[in-house]
Amino acid sequence: MNNMSKTNGVTFKKTFWEKIKNKSEKNIHIIIIGTKPDIIKQAPLVLELQKRKKLILLGHTGQHYDAKLNEDARKVFGITPDFNINAQGSLHQKIGQIISRFGNILFNLKKTNKNIIPYVHGDTTTAAASAIAAFMNQIAPVHVEAGLRSYNPQKKIFTSALKKFNFDNYYKNLIDKKNWTKGSIEPYPEQFDTRVVGATAGLHNAPTQINKENLIQEGYSENKIFVVGNSVSDSLKIATSKGSNIFKKYPQLKNGFIRFAIHRRENVGSYHRFTTIFEVMEELVKNKKIVLWLSHNVNKQAIKDFRLEERLKMLIKKYPNFLYSDTLWDYDDNIAALSVANLNVTDSGSEQEETNLLKVPSVTVRFGSDRPETIWAGGNIIAPPISKNFLLRVIEGAESNSMLKKSPKLYGSNVSEKIINKVENILERDGTLFQWEHEKYGFHKLKFWRN
């Protein structure tokens, strides 16, 4: 594009440095995105900062390079990046490139003598690597969606259900917090990523009270942790206001359906786990349920790797009640369809939040959840793909159980406004989010202190 230039692997808008030099504002707010989920959840913060006429830079790491994964930024939210780090290669290579290239940008931005406030989101590789780059430049990022930790039901819950399955008993055991333990490497690498960000953050924006409690237990300062809700609630409001034509393309979805969205590494990388999910979906289709299977690059690859292509083609050809989407949908279309689903079968983290806000029952095909509050509230149910019969029974029970629709909404509203308010309050009080210990204690303000 004519308005872009490339330096040391990073693509910049040609007006990038001029934009900074010509602005008198003391603070630079840098919103970092790189994956579809953090585009969706960071966009409302960009819009809130724009409304307040702040100096904003929107940076993309390139973690999700597929154009379809990035269209929501422009099409739904009307924002475009000021720079792209263009990280490529395997996971460890992307991490290294983001740290190095974003670190260099921050190093040069510090020369402007402005106060730099990066915002990183959740538990992505983009968030972890960007946070490291900031921290090593003595810059503390704002952590949006902080404190996500995986909780798992005790093994006996699963083994008991495998021996003798009763949906009501299984559901009752899952909503009892006493039957859960904390600590898991799944989702991978997200549980690593979110902990890395936590160690660097100058402000932790926790979606719910359980997230705040996680952070306090890990030793983070309570005066830097705030329960604000989840910015996905703002994104949903924006997306639903756009309208959608998705039901013109898929009129069968109007009156309810079962939606499958599978992409977790631990599922698509496991022959047993992925084929179990696929076979359950196959069984539901044969039982005349209206089923939507949303494709994703990684589940397309799993279908190929595990030799399921012919079975998928047969379902598409033989069953009009089976709908297969070969491409990802725009966020507004996705939410419009999700809002009328009878049941969402997913391994996504964000979809557990979205279904809670939309009051759509959800089955999460994982061994645990980093959004356990959605399960304890009764609207989401854990069902790891241990066996076909077990997973099928859970899905059938969840679809017909009205209790899952009665779950309260958990993630608040006007969340982006609350986050920016917290940032501005801390900046007004302390001047910066990064503080040495003598600054935390206020010794640097005493008369004898030599600054």
C-alpha positions as CSV (number, residue, x, y, z in Angstrom):
1,M,0.0,0.0,0.0
2,N,1.2,3.5,-0.8
3,N,0.7,4.8,2.7
4,M,2.9,2.2,4.3
5,S,6.7,1.7,4.5
6,K,8.8,-1.2,5.9
7,T,11.7,-0.9,8.3
8,N,13.5,-3.8,9.9
9,G,10.6,-6.2,9.2
10,V,8.0,-3.8,10.6
11,T,5.4,-2.2,8.3
12,F,4.6,1.4,9.4
13,K,2.1,4.0,8.2
14,K,4.2,6.7,6.6
15,T,2.7,9.2,9.0
16,F,3.6,7.1,12.0
17,W,6.4,9.2,13.5
18,E,5.0,12.5,12.4
19,K,1.7,11.6,14.2
20,I,3.7,11.2,17.4
21,K,6.0,14.3,17.0
22,N,3.2,16.6,16.1
23,K,1.0,15.7,19.0
24,S,1.4,17.6,22.3
25,E,-0.1,14.9,24.5
26,K,2.2,13.4,27.1
27,N,0.8,9.9,26.9
28,I,0.9,7.4,24.0
29,H,-1.7,4.7,24.3
30,I,-0.6,1.6,22.3
31,I,-3.3,-1.0,21.7
32,I,-1.7,-4.3,20.6
33,I,-3.7,-6.9,18.6
34,G,-2.6,-10.0,16.7
35,T,-5.4,-12.6,16.9
36,K,-9.1,-12.6,16.1
37,P,-10.1,-12.7,19.8
38,D,-8.0,-9.8,20.8
39,I,-9.0,-7.7,17.8
40,I,-12.6,-8.2,18.9
41,K,-11.9,-7.4,22.5
42,Q,-9.4,-4.6,22.1
43,A,-11.4,-2.7,19.4
44,P,-13.8,-1.1,22.0
45,L,-10.8,0.3,23.9
46,V,-9.5,1.9,20.6
47,L,-13.0,3.4,20.1
48,E,-13.2,4.7,23.7
49,L,-9.7,6.3,23.4
50,Q,-10.7,7.9,20.1
51,K,-13.8,9.3,21.7
52,R,-11.6,10.9,24.4
53,K,-9.3,12.2,21.6
54,K,-6.2,10.5,23.0
55,L,-3.0,9.8,21.2
56,I,-3.4,6.2,20.1
57,L,-1.3,3.7,18.1
58,L,-2.8,0.5,17.0
59,G,-0.2,-2.2,16.5
60,H,-0.7,-5.7,14.9
61,T,1.9,-8.4,15.6
62,G,0.9,-10.5,12.6
63,Q,0.3,-13.6,14.8
64,H,-2.9,-14.3,12.8
65,Y,-1.8,-13.5,9.2
66,D,-4.9,-14.9,7.5
67,A,-6.8,-11.9,6.0
68,K,-10.2,-13.5,7.1
69,L,-9.0,-13.5,10.7
70,N,-8.3,-9.8,10.6
71,E,-11.2,-8.4,8.6
72,D,-13.3,-7.6,11.8
73,A,-10.9,-4.7,12.7
74,R,-11.8,-2.8,9.6
75,K,-15.3,-4.1,8.6
76,V,-17.0,-4.3,12.0
77,F,-15.0,-1.8,14.1
78,G,-13.6,0.6,11.5
79,I,-10.0,0.6,12.8
80,T,-6.7,0.0,10.9
81,P,-3.3,-0.7,12.4
82,D,-0.6,2.0,12.5
83,F,2.1,-0.7,12.3
84,N,2.4,-4.4,11.8
85,I,5.3,-6.4,13.2
86,N,4.8,-9.2,10.6
87,A,5.8,-12.1,12.9
88,Q,6.2,-15.3,10.9
89,G,7.2,-18.9,11.4
90,S,6.7,-21.3,14.2
91,L,5.4,-20.3,17.6
92,H,8.8,-19.7,19.2
93,Q,10.0,-17.8,16.2
94,K,6.9,-15.5,16.3
95,I,7.5,-14.9,20.0
96,G,11.2,-13.9,19.4
97,Q,10.2,-11.6,16.5
98,I,7.5,-9.8,18.5
99,I,9.8,-9.3,21.5
100,S,12.6,-7.9,19.3
101,R,10.6,-5.8,16.9
102,F,8.1,-4.4,19.3
103,G,10.9,-3.9,21.8
104,N,12.7,-1.7,19.2
105,I,9.6,0.3,18.5
106,L,9.2,1.0,22.3
107,F,12.9,1.8,22.6
108,N,12.6,4.5,20.0
109,L,9.3,5.8,21.3
110,K,10.9,6.4,24.7
111,K,13.2,8.9,23.0
112,T,10.2,11.2,22.5
113,N,9.9,11.6,26.3
114,K,6.3,10.6,26.2
115,N,4.7,8.2,28.7
116,I,4.0,4.9,26.9
117,I,1.0,2.8,27.9
118,P,0.7,-0.5,26.0
119,Y,-2.6,-2.5,26.3
120,V,-2.3,-6.2,25.9
121,H,-5.2,-8.6,25.9
122,G,-5.8,-11.9,27.6
123,D,-3.7,-15.0,27.1
124,T,-2.4,-14.9,23.5
125,T,1.2,-15.3,22.3
126,T,0.8,-11.7,21.1
127,A,0.0,-10.5,24.7
128,A,2.9,-12.4,26.3
129,A,5.6,-11.4,23.8
130,S,4.4,-7.8,23.7
131,A,4.4,-7.6,27.5
132,I,7.9,-9.0,27.7
133,A,9.1,-6.4,25.1
134,A,7.4,-3.6,27.2
135,F,8.8,-4.8,30.5
136,M,12.3,-5.0,29.3
137,N,12.0,-1.4,28.3
138,Q,10.8,-0.6,31.8
139,I,7.3,0.0,30.6
140,A,4.4,-1.7,32.4
141,P,1.5,-2.8,30.2
142,V,-2.2,-2.6,31.0
143,H,-3.5,-6.2,31.1
144,V,-7.0,-6.4,29.7
145,E,-8.8,-9.6,30.7
146,A,-6.4,-10.5,33.6
147,G,-6.3,-13.4,36.0
148,L,-7.6,-16.2,33.8
149,R,-6.6,-19.5,35.4
150,S,-7.8,-22.9,34.4
151,Y,-9.9,-24.9,36.9
152,N,-10.6,-28.6,36.4
153,P,-13.3,-30.9,37.8
154,Q,-11.8,-33.7,39.9
155,K,-11.2,-36.9,38.0
156,K,-13.9,-38.7,40.0
157,I,-16.5,-36.5,38.3
158,F,-15.5,-37.9,34.9
159,T,-14.9,-41.5,35.9
160,S,-18.3,-41.7,37.7
161,A,-20.1,-40.3,34.7
162,L,-18.3,-42.8,32.4
163,K,-19.5,-45.7,34.6
164,K,-23.1,-44.6,34.9
165,F,-24.2,-41.4,33.2
166,N,-27.0,-39.3,34.6
167,F,-27.1,-35.8,33.2
168,D,-28.7,-34.2,36.2
169,N,-26.1,-35.7,38.6
170,Y,-23.3,-34.7,36.3
171,Y,-24.6,-31.2,35.9
172,K,-25.1,-30.9,39.7
173,N,-21.5,-32.0,40.4
174,L,-20.1,-29.5,38.0
175,I,-21.8,-26.4,39.4
176,D,-20.4,-27.3,42.9
177,K,-17.1,-25.3,43.3
178,K,-15.9,-27.8,45.9
179,N,-15.5,-30.4,43.1
180,W,-12.9,-28.3,41.2
181,T,-9.1,-27.9,41.4
182,K,-6.9,-25.1,40.0
183,G,-3.9,-25.6,37.8
184,S,-3.5,-26.9,34.3
185,I,-1.3,-26.4,31.2
186,E,-4.4,-26.3,29.1
187,P,-5.4,-24.3,27.2
188,Y,-1.9,-24.4,25.7
189,P,0.0,-22.1,25.5
190,E,-2.6,-19.6,26.8
191,Q,-2.2,-20.6,30.5
192,F,1.5,-19.8,30.2
193,D,0.9,-16.6,28.3
194,T,-1.5,-15.1,30.8
195,R,0.9,-15.7,33.7
196,V,3.7,-14.0,31.8
197,V,1.6,-10.9,31.2
198,G,0.6,-10.9,34.9
199,A,4.2,-10.6,36.0
200,T,4.8,-7.5,33.8
201,A,1.5,-5.6,34.3
202,G,1.1,-2.2,35.9
203,L,-2.7,-2.6,35.9
204,H,-4.7,-5.8,36.0
205,N,-8.3,-5.6,34.6
206,A,-10.1,-8.6,35.9
207,P,-13.3,-9.7,34.3
208,T,-14.8,-11.3,37.4
209,Q,-14.1,-11.6,41.2
210,I,-12.6,-15.1,40.7
211,N,-10.0,-13.6,38.4
212,K,-9.1,-10.9,41.0
213,E,-8.8,-13.6,43.7
214,N,-6.5,-15.6,41.5
215,L,-4.1,-12.6,41.2
216,I,-4.2,-11.7,44.9
217,Q,-3.4,-15.4,45.7
218,E,-0.4,-15.1,43.4
219,G,0.9,-12.1,45.3
220,Y,0.0,-9.1,43.0
221,S,-0.8,-5.8,44.6
222,E,-4.5,-5.5,45.3
223,N,-4.5,-1.7,44.5
224,K,-3.6,-2.5,40.9
225,I,-6.3,-5.1,40.4
226,F,-9.8,-4.0,39.4
227,V,-12.9,-6.1,38.6
228,V,-14.3,-4.3,35.5
229,G,-16.1,-7.0,33.5
230,N,-15.0,-8.2,30.0
231,S,-14.7,-5.9,27.0
232,V,-16.4,-8.6,24.9
233,S,-19.7,-7.2,26.2
234,D,-18.9,-3.9,24.5
235,S,-17.9,-5.8,21.3
236,L,-21.3,-7.7,21.3
237,K,-23.2,-4.4,21.6
238,I,-21.3,-3.0,18.6
239,A,-21.7,-6.2,16.5
240,T,-25.4,-6.6,17.1
241,S,-26.0,-2.9,16.2
242,K,-24.5,-3.6,12.7
243,G,-27.2,-6.1,11.6
244,S,-26.5,-9.2,9.6
245,N,-27.5,-11.0,6.4
246,I,-26.3,-14.4,7.6
247,F,-29.8,-15.9,7.7
248,K,-30.2,-15.1,4.0
249,K,-27.3,-17.4,3.3
250,Y,-28.2,-20.0,5.9
251,P,-32.0,-19.8,6.4
252,Q,-32.0,-23.2,8.1
253,L,-30.3,-21.6,11.1
254,K,-33.2,-19.2,12.0
255,N,-35.1,-21.6,14.2
256,G,-32.2,-23.0,16.2
257,F,-29.3,-25.4,15.6
258,I,-26.2,-27.0,17.3
259,R,-23.0,-25.1,16.5
260,F,-19.6,-26.7,16.5
261,A,-16.4,-24.5,16.7
262,I,-13.2,-26.4,17.4
263,H,-9.7,-25.1,17.2
264,R,-7.7,-25.8,20.4
265,R,-4.3,-27.3,19.9
266,E,-5.0,-30.0,22.5
267,N,-8.0,-31.1,20.5
268,V,-6.9,-30.7,16.9
269,G,-3.5,-32.2,17.7
270,S,-5.0,-35.4,19.4
271,Y,-6.3,-38.2,17.1
272,H,-8.6,-39.5,19.9
273,R,-9.9,-36.2,21.0
274,F,-10.6,-34.7,17.6
275,T,-12.1,-37.9,16.1
276,T,-14.4,-38.2,19.1
277,I,-15.7,-34.7,18.6
278,F,-16.1,-35.3,14.9
279,E,-18.0,-38.6,15.4
280,V,-20.4,-37.0,17.9
281,M,-21.1,-34.2,15.4
282,E,-21.6,-36.9,12.7
283,E,-24.1,-38.8,15.0
284,L,-26.1,-35.7,15.7
285,V,-26.4,-35.0,12.0
286,K,-27.6,-38.6,11.3
287,N,-30.1,-38.1,14.1
288,K,-31.6,-35.2,12.1
289,K,-30.3,-32.4,14.2
290,I,-29.5,-29.1,12.4
291,V,-25.8,-28.8,12.8
292,L,-23.3,-26.1,11.8
293,W,-19.6,-26.9,11.6
294,L,-17.5,-23.8,11.4
295,S,-14.2,-24.4,9.7
296,H,-10.9,-23.0,10.9
297,N,-7.4,-23.5,9.4
298,V,-6.4,-25.9,12.2
299,N,-9.5,-28.0,12.2
300,K,-9.3,-28.3,8.4
301,Q,-5.8,-29.6,8.9
302,A,-7.0,-32.0,11.5
303,I,-9.7,-33.4,9.2
304,K,-6.9,-33.9,6.6
305,D,-4.4,-35.4,9.0
306,F,-6.9,-37.8,10.5
307,R,-8.3,-38.9,7.1
308,L,-11.9,-37.6,7.8
309,E,-12.3,-35.8,4.4
310,E,-14.5,-38.4,2.8
311,R,-16.8,-38.6,5.8
312,L,-17.1,-34.9,5.8
313,K,-17.9,-34.8,2.1
314,M,-20.6,-37.5,2.6
315,L,-22.2,-35.4,5.4
316,I,-22.3,-32.3,3.1
317,K,-23.7,-34.3,0.2
318,K,-26.3,-36.5,2.0
319,Y,-27.7,-34.4,4.8
320,P,-29.4,-31.1,4.2
321,N,-29.5,-30.5,7.9
322,F,-25.7,-30.4,8.0
323,L,-24.2,-27.0,7.2
324,Y,-20.5,-26.7,6.7
325,S,-18.9,-23.3,6.4
326,D,-15.6,-23.4,4.5
327,T,-14.5,-19.9,5.7
328,L,-14.6,-18.0,8.9
329,W,-17.4,-15.5,9.3
330,D,-17.3,-11.8,10.2
331,Y,-17.9,-11.1,13.8
332,D,-21.3,-9.5,13.3
333,D,-22.5,-12.5,11.3
334,N,-21.0,-14.9,13.8
335,I,-22.8,-13.3,16.7
336,A,-26.1,-13.0,14.9
337,A,-26.1,-16.8,14.3
338,L,-24.8,-17.7,17.7
339,S,-27.6,-15.7,19.4
340,V,-30.2,-18.1,18.0
341,A,-28.3,-21.4,18.5
342,N,-29.9,-24.1,20.7
343,L,-26.4,-25.1,21.9
344,N,-22.8,-24.1,21.3
345,V,-20.2,-26.9,21.3
346,T,-16.8,-25.2,21.5
347,D,-13.3,-25.3,22.9
348,S,-13.0,-21.6,22.7
349,G,-12.4,-19.4,25.7
350,S,-14.2,-16.2,24.4
351,E,-17.2,-18.1,23.2
352,Q,-17.9,-19.2,26.8
353,E,-18.2,-15.5,27.6
354,E,-20.2,-14.7,24.5
355,T,-22.7,-17.5,25.1
356,N,-23.1,-16.3,28.7
357,L,-23.9,-12.8,27.6
358,L,-26.3,-14.1,24.9
359,K,-27.8,-16.6,27.3
360,V,-27.1,-19.5,24.9
361,P,-26.3,-22.9,26.5
362,S,-22.7,-24.0,25.9
363,V,-20.8,-27.3,26.1
364,T,-17.1,-26.8,26.4
365,V,-15.1,-29.8,25.0
366,R,-12.2,-29.5,27.3
367,F,-11.0,-31.0,30.6
368,G,-11.4,-27.7,32.4
369,S,-12.1,-24.1,31.9
370,D,-10.3,-20.7,32.4
371,R,-13.9,-19.3,32.6
372,P,-15.1,-21.6,35.4
373,E,-17.6,-18.9,36.6
374,T,-19.7,-19.7,33.5
375,I,-20.0,-23.3,34.6
376,W,-20.7,-22.5,38.3
377,A,-23.4,-20.1,37.2
378,G,-25.0,-23.0,35.3
379,G,-25.0,-21.9,31.6
380,N,-21.9,-23.8,30.5
381,I,-21.0,-27.4,31.0
382,I,-17.6,-29.1,30.7
383,A,-17.5,-32.3,28.5
384,P,-14.0,-33.5,27.6
385,P,-13.9,-35.7,24.5
386,I,-13.0,-38.9,26.5
387,S,-15.5,-41.1,24.6
388,K,-18.1,-40.8,22.0
389,N,-21.0,-42.0,24.2
390,F,-20.1,-39.7,27.1
391,L,-19.8,-36.6,24.9
392,L,-22.9,-37.3,23.0
393,R,-24.9,-37.9,26.2
394,V,-23.7,-34.6,27.6
395,I,-24.6,-32.6,24.5
396,E,-28.1,-34.2,24.2
397,G,-28.7,-33.5,27.9
398,A,-27.5,-29.9,27.6
399,E,-29.7,-29.2,24.6
400,S,-32.8,-30.3,26.3
401,N,-32.1,-28.9,29.8
402,S,-33.8,-25.5,30.3
403,M,-31.6,-24.8,33.4
404,L,-28.7,-23.8,31.2
405,K,-30.6,-20.9,29.8
406,K,-31.2,-19.4,33.2
407,S,-27.6,-18.5,33.9
408,P,-27.1,-14.8,34.9
409,K,-24.9,-12.6,32.7
410,L,-21.5,-12.2,34.3
411,Y,-19.4,-9.8,32.3
412,G,-20.8,-6.3,32.8
413,S,-21.2,-3.4,30.4
414,N,-19.3,-0.2,29.4
415,V,-16.2,-2.2,30.3
416,S,-13.8,-0.2,28.0
417,E,-14.9,3.0,29.6
418,K,-14.1,1.6,33.0
419,I,-10.7,0.4,32.0
420,I,-9.6,3.7,30.5
421,N,-10.9,5.5,33.6
422,K,-8.7,3.2,35.8
423,V,-5.7,3.9,33.6
424,E,-6.2,7.7,33.7
425,N,-6.8,7.6,37.5
426,I,-3.4,5.8,38.0
427,L,-1.6,8.1,35.6
428,E,-3.0,11.1,37.5
429,R,-2.0,9.7,40.8
430,D,1.4,8.1,40.0
431,G,2.3,9.5,36.6
432,T,3.3,6.1,35.3
433,L,2.3,2.4,35.6
434,F,5.9,1.2,36.0
435,Q,7.2,1.9,39.5
436,W,10.4,1.0,41.4
437,E,9.9,0.0,45.0
438,H,11.0,3.5,46.3
439,E,8.3,5.0,44.2
440,K,5.6,2.6,45.4
441,Y,6.5,3.6,49.0
442,G,6.6,7.3,48.1
443,F,10.1,7.8,49.3
444,H,11.0,9.7,46.1
445,K,8.6,12.5,47.2
446,L,10.4,13.1,50.5
447,K,12.7,16.2,50.8
448,F,15.9,14.2,51.3
449,W,15.4,12.1,48.2
450,R,17.8,12.9,45.3
451,N,15.9,12.7,42.0
